[in-house]
Amino acid sequence: MTPLLRLVDVSKSFGATRALRGVSIDIFPGEIHCIIGENGAGKSTLGRICGGFVRPDTGSFWYGGKEVPFFSPEEARAAGLAMVFQELSLAPDLSIQDNLFLGAEPTRNPLRVLRRSRERSECQSVLEAVGLGRIEIRQPVGQLPPGQQQLVEISKALARNPRILVLDEPSAMLSLAERKHLHGIVGELRANGTAIVFVTHHVSEVAELADRVTVLRNGALVESIAGRQTVDQIVERLGGGGIPAVQRPQRRVVQNPDNGTADLLSIVVPRLNGGTEAIRVAPGEVVGLYGVIGCGSERIASIVSGQASDAASVAMELEGQKIAVNTPVRARRLGIGHLPNGRAANGILPTRSISENLYLRPRSRKQRASLAPTGGDPDKELSEIGVRYGNAKDPITSLSGGNQQKVLIGRLLGSDLRLLLLEEPTAGIDIAAKADVHNLLRKCTGKGWGILLVSSDLEEAIALSDRIHTMFDGQCVRTYSAPTTGDMSSISADVVGATHAKDREEVL
Amino acid sequence: MSSQSSINQASPPKVRHLFGHIGYADLMLPLLILLLALVAVMIEPRFLSTNNLLNLLRQLTPLLIFAAAQGIVIMSGGLDLSQSSVLSVAGVAGVLVMPQLGIGGGVCIMIAVGAFCGLFSGFVVAATGASPLIVTLSALSITQAFALILANGVPIYDVPGEYTDLVGFTSLAGIPVMVLIGLAVLACCWILLRFTVFGRYVYAMGSNYSAALHSGVDVRFYTVLVYVLSGTCAGIGAVVVTAWTSAAQPIAAPNLALQALASVVLGGVALKGGSGGMIHVVFGVVTLGMLSNVLNMIGVSAYFQTLAVGLVILLAVCLDRLRQRSARR
């Protein structure tokens, strides 16, 4: 059988990051092809290349047995390729019906008058297929809960009768029942000869669905295997052997949680398979939250940093006092410093100087009295945190990513804080800068600050943390005290739901 | 904490669709209109006379035409500040050629000039992705300059009498022709929004531009179309205004574009785009028009009228924020 779509030796870089290196995959009609890998393994990029939304740097592209240039989004659509995006491609103010046919209206007359009644009947039948048969199709999509929005997004792809359907993390937002339904639909499509590319990091789904599994790690192909696999077989390949041993830095002062000192922070989250788990951070401690995108650690971060509107619904204590942090300003007054994810979008002021970026922090009473634009001696502070720079008045963008990140951490260091919330503190920076950042963080814990670390870099989480909580599906899976590299495969299995899947198998 | 629990909570079924796009916050304007009408009738019983109402409608027509177009531009996530000066240049150009090309030719030129100006703005916005605020601000200056140059800086009073009679003062079935023109523009915009692919794309682009792009909507083409529509309406506005005032002013109705913007927002069209309808535009225009009509009747000085209009717009913006916040909950 010839593959319907074929990518050969495809590579793609975004800036300095190599998202894909020489990956080849074959996609056959009537097959479910699962692509699995951890965060940053290049899964989504691969999916987007198929859909024409990303153009690779090198490699060749075959469609229907012929080599063709890489698709543009229009060509991909014309070839019968439909994509379900991780970030939904729905217009929130438009009704379900309007969204379903957006860009593919069944009308050909010159004035392009909408044919609503025809749309309505098609819409009903597609929605029935995904289990939304009784939904009111005239309500705006933005009013639906996230899971249903995801189902609408899937219906939108189905309404185009695709020959190839690419689903990028389709079940991240879905409940178990909805997931089952989705699996049923995908199975039907397969029976009708549709080729399905299923990008996911849920092992259980792969074990349940896949006719062919492609495992990616760090942008490279680990293996492409035909035939159904068990959870264990997949996990073995995911974490398999290739992880380099990490030089373990000297342990930090580990405080005994039973020595009577109140925890700096305690936040209660549900535990997988029932019960709750308290995530506690004591002074001088680093606590890591590890999981794949959508696992719920982002939400914990938004609650602790005061960015969640419903923070009061979560049991959170600060030094033993029940507290709801409802604004970032309040978080800062309580002594919580936040290093957000996404340096370029949420961290730096790209048009301003290094020193202005450094001093973008609340001023002390004394500093407020002075009219000086910055709060002190930038050169002294910058050299203390080890930033390599020319002049403090240079724009921040003249620095490398690693040095920019150090400035952002320096911004926090200059304030009087108790707890640091760090999201991906070393994302996209080189190894030397990473080590510098880790040293800065150890300086913080030395001062008695607690650190809550949200990182999708497992080696980093292990190297820094006194405790790691693995997260999956908004729940805490397991807690590892004093984690070592030996825990890696177990941690990797936790966050892709393998623990979950096995427990379920046992129950069944 | 669990994201699971929030997913499983099904939202209660909404009955709002029965009323189309109208929510409770939108009912405030009709009430305000009624209140204004009541006040007007109490002060001046003749307010409800056919004559006065027709006169009110006539006064509202240019604003209605502008607001209908501005409404569509805003719903698509854009903004057109150049409407007034496009009206000026279209009016001057049309009146200048009227002696040679006749009334029909002049009207065609006005509409064509308007459409061309819109094409220009739309093309720049779509091709460069620049902010429509800046692009239409520059278009405002450019078209204003052309109007002044063409007219030599002075109003042109050389407007054929048949033209002003026909458009400005004739009535069909008791309704003035210019009011009919305004209603026709309104109806066209309503049909476009409600029943065509164009309307759906307008909302989609305003609601989530990248979603529209990813869904296969030719966003550039439809952006250009939106501004062409706005320019065309400014051209139609020129027909109405030149006929009504029997002159082509190089700086005609300078405040009209801002008033249109104000009435669109006042009516309840979200400034961020993606929602609202022609019904909101009508509410906004009627409220603003009635307000100045009633203030005139009470004898409030023009200065205080300006103040009142400003306060009402401020109120509208606050309402807009309130609506967005309640929508997010």
Contacts between the chains, C-beta under 8 A, distances in Angstrom:
chain1	res1	chain2	res2	distance
A	53	B	214	7.4
A	73	B	214	7.4
A	73	B	216	7.1
A	74	B	216	7.1
A	77	B	216	5.5
A	83	B	214	7.9
A	85	B	214	6.7
A	88	B	211	7.3
A	89	B	208	7.8
A	89	B	210	7.3
A	89	B	211	4.4
A	89	B	214	4.1
A	89	B	215	5.7
A	90	B	208	6.9
A	90	B	211	5.6
A	91	B	203	6.8
A	91	B	204	4.4
A	91	B	207	3.7
A	91	B	208	4.4
A	91	B	211	5.0
A	91	B	212	6.4
A	91	B	274	6.7
A	92	B	207	5.7
A	92	B	208	6.3
A	92	B	274	7.4
A	93	B	203	6.0
A	93	B	206	7.4
A	93	B	207	3.9
A	93	B	274	3.9
A	93	B	275	4.6
A	94	B	200	7.2
A	94	B	203	5.6
A	94	B	204	5.8
A	94	B	207	5.9
A	94	B	274	7.8
A	98	B	200	5.5
A	98	B	203	7.3
A	98	B	204	7.5
A	99	B	204	8.0
A	102	B	200	6.9
A	102	B	201	7.9
A	102	B	204	5.5
A	102	B	211	7.6
A	102	B	212	6.8
A	102	B	215	4.3
A	102	B	216	7.8
A	102	B	217	6.5
A	103	B	212	7.1
A	103	B	215	3.6
A	103	B	216	3.3
A	103	B	217	4.6
A	104	B	215	7.5
A	104	B	216	6.2
A	105	B	197	5.0
A	105	B	200	7.2
A	107	B	197	6.3
A	111	B	196	6.4
A	112	B	196	5.4
A	112	B	197	4.0
A	112	B	198	6.6
A	113	B	195	5.5
A	113	B	196	5.5
A	113	B	197	7.8
A	114	B	195	5.8
A	114	B	196	6.2
A	114	B	197	6.1
A	114	B	199	7.9
A	114	B	200	6.6
A	136	B	13	6.6
A	136	B	14	6.8
A	136	B	17	6.5
A	138	B	17	4.5
A	139	B	14	5.3
A	139	B	16	7.6
A	139	B	17	6.0
A	142	B	327	7.7
A	143	B	11	6.3
A	143	B	14	6.6
A	144	B	11	6.7
A	145	B	6	7.1
A	145	B	7	5.8
A	145	B	9	6.6
A	145	B	10	6.8
A	145	B	11	5.9
A	146	B	6	7.7
A	146	B	7	6.0
A	147	B	7	4.4
A	147	B	8	7.9
A	156	B	215	7.6
A	173	B	7	6.7
A	174	B	7	7.5
A	175	B	4	6.7
A	175	B	7	5.3
A	175	B	8	5.6
A	267	B	1	8.0
A	268	B	1	7.1
A	269	B	1	4.8
A	269	B	2	7.7
A	270	B	1	6.0
A	270	B	2	4.7
A	270	B	4	7.9
A	296	B	1	7.5
A	296	B	2	7.5
A	296	B	3	5.7
A	299	B	1	7.2
A	299	B	3	6.5
A	300	B	1	7.6
A	303	B	1	7.9
A	313	B	1	7.7
A	314	B	1	5.0
A	473	B	3	7.4
A	473	B	4	6.6
A	474	B	1	7.0
A	474	B	2	4.4
A	474	B	3	3.7
A	474	B	4	5.3
A	475	B	2	6.2
A	475	B	4	7.4
